[in-house]
Amino acid sequence: MGSRFLEQLPTPAALIDRTRLLKNLRAMQQRAAQEGVALRPHVKTHKSPDLARLQQEVGAVGITVATVDEAEAFVAAGFTEVRLAYPTVGADRYERLLPLMERARLSFCLDTPEAIREASAFFAERGRQARVLLEVDTGFGRTGVRWDDARHLVACARLIQESPGLRLIGLLTHAGQAYHGPQSGESPIDALRRVAAEERDRLLAAAVVLHQAGLATPGQLELSVGSTPTAHYFTNRTEQGFRITEMRPGNYVFHDAMQVALGSCTLDDCALTVLARVVSRKPDGRGGWWVFLDAGKKALSTDQGYGTQGYGLPLYRPASRTPLPHARIARLSEEHGWMHVRGGTTLQIGDRVQIVPNHACLVAPLLRRFYVVEGDEVVAEWAVAEASSVARSVASTC
Ligand SMILES: Cc1ncc(COP(=O)(O)O)c(C=O)c1O
């Protein structure tokens, strides 16, 4: 294959800046090593076996996934250490996990007595024992048993331990509240430090509760934390013999405009951009311009978060991640990005613009292919992994 350059790519396209990607991978690996935890990155961010292989080469112990589709795709691609960080409910899902358990060391999460009973009955009937982590809610309020609900923590852990089809291997949490931004009077960095400490201390507290109930032994229970903002500010510590054993950030490979707004990284750390083309333009009647890009909701997603401006950050000089002055992606249609530019614009029809997305994790499922670039040159193409043929054939018969 001859060299390919940015101006030859179709648009919209997802670009990964190789230098920034490698820097992000190494920096997070170093953070994990410094704090004495294993790094098990969440691959939902990129869904790319090529990228996950790089993460393992740099030192990741395995991968985290969010869906059975992802588990199937990555096991099919040869990954053998797979954690499904999601409350995994339903015989249809367990049926699909069974063959994966033959080929990979697989674990998944549970957080209710009903699901624990159903999972145990399914695996015990087939003479299997599934490796399970009890999910703990350390303040996000989503799934998981609340860290301060000792009665339910003990009840669920005991039920798993007494279940013939399950083996309790650890506790797992995700501090999604890190995405809420600072409380009043707090700096963004102090907010990230606070939530990182909360995530760690509340998970350690849950482990101690289980220890006091005779259900957990320090050194034998995996304690898994993880989000990108908290991973940047995570420090480990010991509580009655327990320490955090792993972290599972996902977004850090790319970062995005949300992470920049949260103070979790700088714009220069953002490795992923969406390449779009100017397809139309018109004056706004007030001295400014509407510049229409061929990247809309189906390329950038409509996600907005704490501190984001519009629907992504358009760049003037992608090499230095310099923002396009006076420009804001103010609206999105499905296939149109409505970029408003105050004052004049030099952008012409057909010009290409790179945009740092608000939420990088939504770009992979939307665009399904990454172009890895060094400067203006495309050095590799990575496809997003598809669910296995088994999953697709089941879906197509429904
Ligand atoms: C359970 C779980 N673990 C880990 C992560 C990774 O967090 P981040 O996207 O902040 O890197 C997520 C993200 O949604 C998650 O839901």
The ligand as an SDF file (V2000), in Angstrom:
LIG
                    3D

 16 16  0  0  0  0  0  0  0  0999 V2000
  -17.8110    0.1520   34.9870 C   0  0  0  0  0  0  0  0  0  0  0  0
  -16.8720    1.0740   34.2960 C   0  0  0  0  0  0  0  0  0  0  0  0
  -15.5470    0.9040   34.4620 N   0  0  0  0  0  0  0  0  0  0  0  0
  -14.6410    1.6980   33.8590 C   0  0  0  0  0  0  0  0  0  0  0  0
  -15.0470    2.7400   33.0360 C   0  0  0  0  0  0  0  0  0  0  0  0
  -14.0090    3.5990   32.3590 C   0  0  0  0  0  0  0  0  0  0  0  0
  -14.1240    4.9420   32.7410 O   0  0  0  0  0  0  0  0  0  0  0  0
  -13.6460    6.1410   31.7990 P   0  0  0  0  0  0  0  0  0  0  0  0
  -14.5490    6.1590   30.6300 O   0  0  0  0  0  0  0  0  0  0  0  0
  -13.7890    7.3470   32.6770 O   0  0  0  0  0  0  0  0  0  0  0  0
  -12.2440    5.8830   31.4360 O   0  0  0  0  0  0  0  0  0  0  0  0
  -16.4190    2.9420   32.8300 C   0  0  0  0  0  0  0  0  0  0  0  0
  -16.8970    4.0280   31.9610 C   0  0  0  0  0  0  0  0  0  0  0  0
  -18.0400    4.2510   31.7110 O   0  0  0  0  0  0  0  0  0  0  0  0
  -17.3540    2.1030   33.4780 C   0  0  0  0  0  0  0  0  0  0  0  0
  -18.6860    2.2620   33.3240 O   0  0  0  0  0  0  0  0  0  0  0  0
  1  2  1  0
  2  3  1  0
  2 15  2  0
  3  4  2  0
  4  5  1  0
  5  6  1  0
  5 12  2  0
  6  7  1  0
  7  8  1  0
  8  9  2  0
  8 10  1  0
  8 11  1  0
 12 13  1  0
 12 15  1  0
 13 14  2  0
 15 16  1  0
M  END
$$$$
